[in-house]
């Protein structure tokens, strides 16, 4: 089996970055099609929104245990199998008229994408270390933000011209292209394969879960990402049914959301050397002020421009918070490799899917006022978790130039 060496290291790194946004593409590309899917399949909007939650729950749960399997069986072959199954399931969704089949395939997609993304995050821990690893992990959510920028924009175009099924044909084609590139150019990055011992795996997970700052980081990640997901679930119905714009406008607004997240991630990387707690408190304070001001304004004025203000301001702050905390969580336990990557990614995704679905269902978000209320609620929750956690020392070491991840105590 081909392995990673100096010859293919560069192209393999590029491909690893290219595969990380796949989870976002699978989630965001059909966002503009949600109302059309509900109409064509003759189901309630909540039934279509559930396809997002099912995908996320599967994606999150799978990450919890797939890291241990990747430490045993390697990174390369599982990611290839995952890409093939992802493409096949996308074709099945595009051809079915059953919401039950879509639920099943979305669960399968979550499993496959988790295997792919966790293997690629672990790739960087296999190949790089020290400042180089810190640099690359700080780019993860910045690169991931390409999906919210490109996917809904492409999905809006496909919906306008070809209907909702074309989104899943697009995902199938994307999966096959990435499979071919990975098969031709990449290879196995894991140098030492670990035998699968359930007790050892369990002990590793327990040691990470018992570390409160790591768990608190996952909760903050979930709350920050929930803002984006709540918007994704609610915005097609606000834009297309309340404001009466076409699906292409939903895609364009989602593109702006992705740009805002991207900018927030870049700002986070720029301020990586600043004290951890202080910069998070500053950004969260600004986000809370912005949410309250916009909430007050939209009680009296609500149109596409006020919605865009929500998107650009609050999603930029969320991108900053997410990138800062995610980079910290990923590098908290580098000695556990795939297991740490899986628990970090899967833990926050599970929290996110629960938070966002209950917020959307509980608040019945069909207006900008309720959207603003959800943003305010999530921001306050992040502030509380941040203030209840002892980050000092850990955060300062993480943001120092002589960075060295802490081990489990």
C-alpha positions as CSV (number, residue, x, y, z in Angstrom):
1,X,0.0,0.0,0.0
2,X,1.3,3.4,-0.9
3,X,2.4,5.6,2.1
4,X,2.9,9.3,2.6
5,X,6.5,10.4,1.9
6,X,8.2,13.6,0.9
7,X,7.2,13.0,-2.7
8,X,3.5,13.0,-2.2
9,X,3.3,14.8,1.1
10,X,2.4,18.2,-0.5
11,X,-0.4,16.9,-2.8
12,X,-1.7,14.7,0.0
13,X,-1.9,17.7,2.3
14,X,-3.9,19.7,-0.3
15,X,-6.3,16.8,-0.8
16,X,-6.7,16.4,3.0
17,X,-7.7,20.1,3.2
18,X,-10.0,19.6,0.2
19,X,-11.9,16.7,1.9
20,X,-12.4,18.5,5.2
21,X,-15.2,20.7,3.8
22,X,-17.1,17.7,2.5
23,X,-19.2,17.5,5.7
24,X,-20.3,21.1,5.1
25,X,-21.1,20.4,1.5
26,X,-23.3,17.5,2.4
27,X,-25.2,19.7,4.9
28,X,-25.4,23.0,3.1
29,X,-25.9,22.3,-0.6
30,X,-29.6,21.5,-0.5
31,X,-30.5,24.3,2.0
32,X,-32.2,26.4,-0.7
33,X,-34.2,23.3,-1.7
34,X,-35.8,22.6,1.7
35,X,-39.2,24.3,0.8
36,X,-39.3,22.6,-2.6
37,X,-38.4,19.2,-1.1
38,X,-41.3,19.6,1.5
39,X,-43.7,20.4,-1.3
40,X,-42.5,17.7,-3.8
41,X,-42.4,15.0,-1.2
42,X,-45.6,16.2,0.4
43,X,-44.3,16.3,3.9
44,X,-44.2,19.0,6.6
45,X,-41.2,21.4,6.7
46,X,-40.1,19.9,10.0
47,X,-39.8,16.5,8.3
48,X,-37.3,18.0,5.8
49,X,-35.5,19.9,8.5
50,X,-35.1,16.5,10.3
51,X,-32.9,15.3,7.4
52,X,-30.3,17.8,8.5
53,X,-30.5,16.7,12.1
54,X,-30.3,13.0,11.2
55,X,-27.2,13.6,9.1
56,X,-25.6,15.6,12.0
57,X,-26.4,13.1,14.7
58,X,-25.0,10.2,12.6
59,X,-22.0,12.3,11.7
60,X,-21.4,13.1,15.3
61,X,-22.0,9.7,16.9
62,X,-19.8,8.0,14.3
63,X,-16.9,10.3,15.1
64,X,-17.0,9.2,18.7
65,X,-15.8,5.7,17.8
66,X,-14.4,5.8,14.3
67,X,-11.2,7.4,15.5
68,X,-10.2,4.3,17.3
69,X,-10.9,2.2,14.2
70,X,-8.8,4.5,12.1
71,X,-5.9,4.2,14.6
72,X,-6.2,0.4,14.0
73,X,-6.9,0.2,10.2
74,X,-5.3,3.3,9.0
75,X,-6.6,6.5,7.2
76,X,-6.3,5.8,3.5
77,X,-8.5,2.9,2.7
78,X,-11.4,3.8,5.0
79,X,-11.6,7.3,3.4
80,X,-11.7,5.7,-0.1
81,X,-14.5,3.4,0.9
82,X,-16.3,6.3,2.6
83,X,-16.2,8.4,-0.6
84,X,-17.6,5.6,-2.7
85,X,-20.5,4.9,-0.3
86,X,-21.2,8.6,0.0
87,X,-21.6,9.0,-3.8
88,X,-23.8,5.9,-4.0
89,X,-26.1,7.1,-1.2
90,X,-26.4,10.5,-2.9
91,X,-27.6,8.9,-6.1
92,X,-30.2,6.9,-4.1
93,X,-31.5,10.1,-2.5
94,X,-31.8,11.8,-5.8
95,X,-33.8,8.9,-7.3
96,X,-36.2,8.2,-4.4
97,X,-39.5,9.7,-3.5
98,X,-39.6,8.2,0.0
99,X,-38.7,10.4,3.0
100,X,-37.9,7.2,5.0
101,X,-35.3,6.2,2.4
102,X,-33.9,9.7,2.5
103,X,-33.6,9.5,6.3
104,X,-31.7,6.2,6.0
105,X,-29.3,7.5,3.4
106,X,-28.7,10.7,5.3
107,X,-27.7,8.6,8.3
108,X,-25.4,6.5,6.1
109,X,-23.9,9.7,4.7
110,X,-23.2,11.0,8.2
111,X,-21.3,7.8,9.0
112,X,-19.2,7.9,5.8
113,X,-18.4,11.6,6.0
114,X,-17.3,11.2,9.6
115,X,-14.9,8.4,8.6
116,X,-13.5,10.6,5.8
117,X,-13.2,13.8,7.8
118,X,-11.7,12.2,11.0
119,X,-9.1,10.4,8.9
120,X,-8.1,13.7,7.3
121,X,-7.9,15.6,10.5
122,X,-5.8,12.7,12.0
123,X,-3.6,12.9,8.9
124,X,-2.2,16.2,10.1
125,X,-1.4,14.7,13.5
126,X,0.4,11.8,11.8
127,X,2.5,14.0,9.4
128,X,3.1,17.3,11.3
129,X,4.0,18.4,14.8
130,X,4.8,21.5,16.8
131,X,4.2,24.9,15.3
132,X,3.5,23.4,11.9
133,X,0.6,21.3,13.4
134,X,-0.7,24.4,15.3
135,X,-0.6,26.3,12.0
136,X,-2.6,23.7,10.1
137,X,-5.2,23.0,12.8
138,X,-5.9,26.7,13.0
139,X,-6.8,26.5,9.3
140,X,-9.3,23.7,9.7
141,X,-12.4,25.8,10.3
142,X,-11.2,28.5,7.9
143,X,-11.0,25.8,5.1
144,X,-14.2,24.3,6.3
145,X,-15.9,27.7,5.8
146,X,-15.5,27.2,2.0
147,X,-18.5,24.8,2.2
148,X,-21.0,27.4,3.6
149,X,-19.7,29.8,1.0
150,X,-19.9,27.6,-2.1
151,X,-22.5,24.9,-1.4
152,X,-25.7,27.0,-0.8
153,X,-24.8,29.3,-3.7
154,X,-24.4,26.2,-6.0
155,X,-27.4,24.6,-4.5
156,X,-29.6,27.7,-5.2
157,X,-28.5,27.7,-8.8
158,X,-29.2,24.0,-9.1
159,X,-32.6,24.4,-7.5
160,X,-33.6,27.2,-9.8
161,X,-32.7,25.4,-12.9
162,X,-32.9,21.6,-12.2
163,X,-34.8,21.0,-9.0
164,X,-33.8,19.6,-5.6
165,X,-32.7,16.2,-6.9
166,X,-29.8,17.8,-8.8
167,X,-28.2,18.8,-5.5
168,X,-27.6,15.2,-4.6
169,X,-26.4,14.3,-8.1
170,X,-23.9,17.1,-7.6
171,X,-22.8,15.5,-4.3
172,X,-22.4,12.1,-6.0
173,X,-20.2,13.6,-8.7
174,X,-18.1,15.5,-6.1
175,X,-17.5,12.4,-4.1
176,X,-16.4,10.5,-7.2
177,X,-13.9,13.2,-8.3
178,X,-12.4,13.3,-4.8
179,X,-12.2,9.5,-4.7
180,X,-10.2,9.5,-8.0
181,X,-7.8,12.2,-6.8
182,X,-7.3,10.5,-3.4
183,X,-6.7,7.1,-5.0
184,X,-4.2,8.5,-7.6
185,X,-2.2,10.9,-5.5
186,X,-2.6,10.2,-1.7
187,X,-1.5,7.3,0.6
188,X,-1.4,6.0,4.1
189,X,-0.2,8.5,6.8
190,X,-0.4,6.3,9.9
191,X,3.1,5.1,10.8
192,X,2.3,2.8,13.8
193,X,-1.0,0.8,13.6
194,X,-2.5,0.2,17.1
195,X,-4.1,-3.0,18.0
196,X,-7.7,-2.5,18.9
197,X,-8.1,-3.1,22.7
198,X,-11.6,-2.0,23.9
199,X,-10.2,-1.3,27.4
200,X,-7.4,0.9,26.2
201,X,-9.8,2.8,23.9
202,X,-12.3,3.2,26.7
203,X,-9.6,4.5,29.0
204,X,-8.5,7.0,26.4
205,X,-12.0,8.4,26.0
206,X,-12.6,8.5,29.7
207,X,-9.4,10.5,30.3
208,X,-10.5,13.1,27.7
209,X,-14.1,13.3,28.9
210,X,-12.9,13.8,32.5
211,X,-11.0,16.8,31.4
212,X,-13.5,19.6,31.9
213,X,-11.9,22.3,29.8
214,X,-12.0,19.9,26.9
215,X,-15.7,19.1,27.4
216,X,-16.5,22.8,27.9
217,X,-14.7,23.5,24.6
218,X,-17.0,21.0,22.9
219,X,-20.1,22.7,24.4
220,X,-18.9,26.1,23.2
221,X,-18.3,24.7,19.8
222,X,-21.8,23.3,19.6
223,X,-23.4,26.5,20.7
224,X,-21.4,28.6,18.2
225,X,-22.1,26.2,15.4
226,X,-25.8,26.0,16.4
227,X,-26.2,29.6,15.3
228,X,-25.2,28.7,11.8
229,X,-27.4,25.6,11.8
230,X,-30.5,27.4,13.2
231,X,-30.1,29.9,10.5
232,X,-29.8,27.2,7.8
233,X,-32.9,25.5,9.1
234,X,-35.0,28.7,9.3
235,X,-33.7,31.0,6.6
236,X,-35.2,29.2,3.5
237,X,-38.7,29.5,5.0
238,X,-38.2,33.2,6.1
239,X,-36.7,34.2,2.8
240,X,-38.9,32.2,0.4
241,X,-42.2,32.1,2.3
242,X,-42.2,35.2,4.5
243,X,-40.2,37.6,2.4
244,X,-41.2,36.0,-0.9
245,X,-37.8,35.8,-2.6
246,X,-36.7,32.9,-4.9
247,X,-34.4,30.1,-3.8
248,X,-31.4,31.7,-5.4
249,X,-31.6,34.5,-2.8
250,X,-31.5,31.9,-0.1
251,X,-28.3,30.6,-1.7
252,X,-26.8,34.1,-1.9
253,X,-27.6,34.8,1.7
254,X,-26.0,31.5,2.7
255,X,-22.9,32.5,0.7
256,X,-22.7,35.7,2.7
257,X,-23.0,33.6,5.9
258,X,-20.1,31.4,4.8
259,X,-18.0,34.5,3.9
260,X,-18.8,35.9,7.4
261,X,-17.7,32.6,9.1
262,X,-14.6,32.6,6.9
263,X,-13.7,36.2,7.9
264,X,-14.2,35.3,11.6
265,X,-11.9,32.3,11.2
266,X,-9.2,34.4,9.6
267,X,-9.4,37.0,12.4
268,X,-9.1,34.2,14.9
269,X,-6.0,33.0,13.2
270,X,-4.6,36.5,13.1
271,X,-5.1,36.9,16.9
272,X,-3.9,33.4,17.8
273,X,-1.2,34.9,20.0
274,X,-3.6,36.9,22.1
275,X,-4.7,35.6,25.6
276,X,-7.3,32.9,25.1
277,X,-10.0,33.9,27.6
278,X,-9.7,37.7,27.1
279,X,-10.2,37.5,23.3
280,X,-13.2,35.2,23.7
281,X,-14.8,37.4,26.3
282,X,-14.3,40.5,24.0
283,X,-15.8,38.8,21.0
284,X,-18.7,37.3,22.9
285,X,-19.5,40.7,24.5
286,X,-19.6,42.3,21.0
287,X,-21.8,39.4,19.7
288,X,-24.3,39.8,22.5
289,X,-24.6,43.6,22.0
290,X,-25.1,43.0,18.2
291,X,-27.7,40.3,18.8
292,X,-29.7,42.5,21.2
293,X,-29.5,45.6,18.9
294,X,-30.6,43.6,15.9
295,X,-33.4,41.9,17.9
296,X,-34.7,45.3,18.9
297,X,-34.5,46.7,15.3
298,X,-36.3,43.7,13.8
299,X,-39.2,44.0,16.1
300,X,-40.1,47.1,14.0
301,X,-38.3,46.6,10.7
302,X,-37.7,43.2,9.1
303,X,-36.6,42.8,5.5
304,X,-33.8,41.1,3.6
305,X,-31.2,43.8,4.6
306,X,-31.8,43.3,8.4
307,X,-31.5,39.6,7.8
308,X,-28.2,40.1,6.1
309,X,-27.0,42.2,9.0
310,X,-27.7,39.2,11.3
311,X,-25.8,36.9,9.0
312,X,-22.7,39.1,8.5
313,X,-22.2,40.3,12.1
314,X,-23.2,37.4,14.2
315,X,-21.8,34.6,12.0
316,X,-18.5,36.5,11.8
317,X,-18.3,36.5,15.6
318,X,-19.4,32.8,15.7
319,X,-16.6,32.0,13.2
320,X,-14.0,33.6,15.4
321,X,-15.2,31.7,18.5
322,X,-15.5,28.4,16.7
323,X,-12.0,28.5,15.1
324,X,-10.4,29.6,18.3
325,X,-11.9,26.9,20.5
326,X,-11.8,24.1,17.8
327,X,-8.1,24.5,17.3
328,X,-7.6,24.3,21.0
329,X,-9.8,21.2,21.4
330,X,-8.1,19.3,18.5
331,X,-4.6,19.8,19.9
332,X,-5.5,19.1,23.6
333,X,-4.7,15.4,23.3
334,X,-2.4,14.9,20.3
335,X,-1.1,11.6,21.8
336,X,-4.5,10.0,21.1
337,X,-4.5,10.9,17.4
338,X,-7.7,9.7,15.6
339,X,-9.6,9.2,18.9
340,X,-9.0,12.8,19.9
341,X,-10.0,14.0,16.5
342,X,-13.1,11.9,16.5
343,X,-14.2,12.9,20.0
344,X,-13.6,16.6,19.4
345,X,-15.5,16.6,16.1
346,X,-18.2,14.2,17.1
347,X,-18.8,15.6,20.6
348,X,-19.7,19.1,19.4
349,X,-21.7,17.8,16.4
350,X,-24.0,15.8,18.7
351,X,-24.5,18.7,21.0
352,X,-25.2,20.9,18.0
353,X,-27.8,18.7,16.4
354,X,-29.7,18.5,19.7
355,X,-29.4,22.3,20.5
356,X,-30.3,23.5,17.0
357,X,-33.3,21.2,16.4
358,X,-34.9,21.9,19.7
359,X,-34.4,25.6,19.3
360,X,-35.9,25.6,15.8
361,X,-38.8,23.4,17.0
362,X,-39.3,25.0,20.3
363,X,-39.2,28.6,19.2
364,X,-40.9,27.8,15.8
365,X,-38.6,30.3,14.0
366,X,-40.5,31.8,11.1
367,X,-39.4,35.4,11.6
368,X,-36.3,37.5,12.2
369,X,-37.4,38.4,15.7
370,X,-37.3,34.7,16.8
371,X,-34.1,34.2,14.9
372,X,-32.6,37.1,16.9
373,X,-33.9,35.6,20.1
374,X,-32.2,32.3,19.4
375,X,-28.9,34.1,18.7
376,X,-29.2,35.9,22.0
377,X,-30.0,32.7,23.9
378,X,-27.0,30.9,22.4
379,X,-24.6,33.8,23.0
380,X,-25.6,34.0,26.7
381,X,-25.1,30.2,27.0
382,X,-21.6,30.4,25.5
383,X,-20.7,33.2,28.0
384,X,-21.9,31.2,30.9
385,X,-19.8,28.1,29.9
386,X,-16.8,30.3,29.3
387,X,-17.0,32.0,32.7
388,X,-17.6,28.7,34.5
389,X,-14.5,27.1,33.1
390,X,-10.9,27.6,34.4
391,X,-9.1,28.4,31.1
392,X,-6.2,30.3,32.6
393,X,-2.9,28.5,32.2
394,X,-4.3,26.2,29.5
395,X,-5.5,29.0,27.3
396,X,-2.3,31.1,27.9
397,X,-0.1,28.1,27.0
398,X,-2.1,27.4,23.9
399,X,-1.8,31.0,22.7
400,X,1.9,31.3,23.5
401,X,4.5,31.1,20.8
402,X,6.2,28.1,22.5
403,X,3.1,26.0,22.1
404,X,3.0,22.5,23.5
405,X,-0.3,20.6,24.0
406,X,-1.1,19.5,27.6
407,X,-1.4,15.9,28.4
408,X,-4.3,14.4,30.4
409,X,-3.8,14.9,34.1
